[in-house]
Amino acid sequence: METKTILFTILGIFLAFIIIFVIAGGKNNEDSSINQVSALINNEAMFDFGKISMAKGNVSHRYKITNSGTEPLTIKKIYTSCMCTTATLLNDSKKLGPFGMPGHGLIPSINEELSPGMMAEVEVVFDPAAHGPAGIGKVERTVYIENNSGKPLTLNFTATVTP
């Protein structure tokens, strides 16, 4: 009787591993096929404003983003990691935004479509004075671009804020 219990326990564990392997493998295949069909990319991993002065006001940078997939891609939302940063989508002759941080205003759905191979720009504006005197020093901020590829795109920048 004891041998039978051990055998069923081993068989149960073996079946559990097979089920987990199949589920995990299927999910990975699904994610990679989504990314091959539509993928939003940015070739600039991190932008550094360098040293910037609070007294001189806002600084901006434009990131180029591209639909590298074979199907249209929809940009659903754009938002930032901090109230000191805004982002505006520039696509053809359209200007959508500026969009800010969730909780500091409405972050609407924009549902802007990019055809395969199409490029757009995201203009990011950073206000070094937004945090007052406590905002001096190195900062890191992120812009999030939600889209239908299943993986949000992040645009990152750093700056060293001086008075």
Secondary structure in CASP SS format (residue, H / E / C, confidence):
PFRMAT SS
TARGET T0000
AUTHOR 0000-0000-0000
METHOD secondary structure of the structure
MODEL  1
M C 1.00
E H 1.00
T H 1.00
K H 1.00
T H 1.00
I H 1.00
L H 1.00
F H 1.00
T H 1.00
I H 1.00
L H 1.00
G H 1.00
I H 1.00
F H 1.00
L H 1.00
A H 1.00
F H 1.00
I H 1.00
I H 1.00
I H 1.00
F H 1.00
V H 1.00
I H 1.00
A H 1.00
G H 1.00
G H 1.00
K H 1.00
N H 1.00
N H 1.00
E H 1.00
D H 1.00
S H 1.00
S H 1.00
I H 1.00
N H 1.00
Q H 1.00
V H 1.00
S C 1.00
A C 1.00
L E 1.00
I E 1.00
N C 1.00
N C 1.00
E C 1.00
A C 1.00
M C 1.00
F E 1.00
D E 1.00
F E 1.00
G E 1.00
K E 1.00
I E 1.00
S E 1.00
M H 1.00
A H 1.00
K H 1.00
G C 1.00
N C 1.00
V E 1.00
S E 1.00
H E 1.00
R E 1.00
Y E 1.00
K E 1.00
I E 1.00
T E 1.00
N E 1.00
S C 1.00
G C 1.00
T C 1.00
E C 1.00
P C 1.00
L E 1.00
T E 1.00
I E 1.00
K E 1.00
K E 1.00
I E 1.00
Y E 1.00
T E 1.00
S C 1.00
C C 1.00
M C 1.00
C C 1.00
T E 1.00
T E 1.00
A E 1.00
T E 1.00
L E 1.00
L E 1.00
N E 1.00
D C 1.00
S C 1.00
K E 1.00
K E 1.00
L E 1.00
G E 1.00
P E 1.00
F E 1.00
G C 1.00
M C 1.00
P C 1.00
G C 1.00
H C 1.00
G C 1.00
L C 1.00
I C 1.00
P C 1.00
S C 1.00
I C 1.00
N C 1.00
E E 1.00
E E 1.00
L E 1.00
S C 1.00
P C 1.00
G C 1.00
M C 1.00
M E 1.00
A E 1.00
E E 1.00
V E 1.00
E E 1.00
V E 1.00
V E 1.00
F E 1.00
D C 1.00
P C 1.00
A C 1.00
A C 1.00
H C 1.00
G H 1.00
P H 1.00
A H 1.00
G H 1.00
I C 1.00
G E 1.00
K E 1.00
V E 1.00
E E 1.00
R E 1.00
T E 1.00
V E 1.00
Y E 1.00
I E 1.00
E E 1.00
N E 1.00
N C 1.00
S C 1.00
G C 1.00
K C 1.00
P C 1.00
L E 1.00
T E 1.00
L E 1.00
N E 1.00
F E 1.00
T E 1.00
A E 1.00
T E 1.00
V E 1.00
T E 1.00
P C 1.00
END
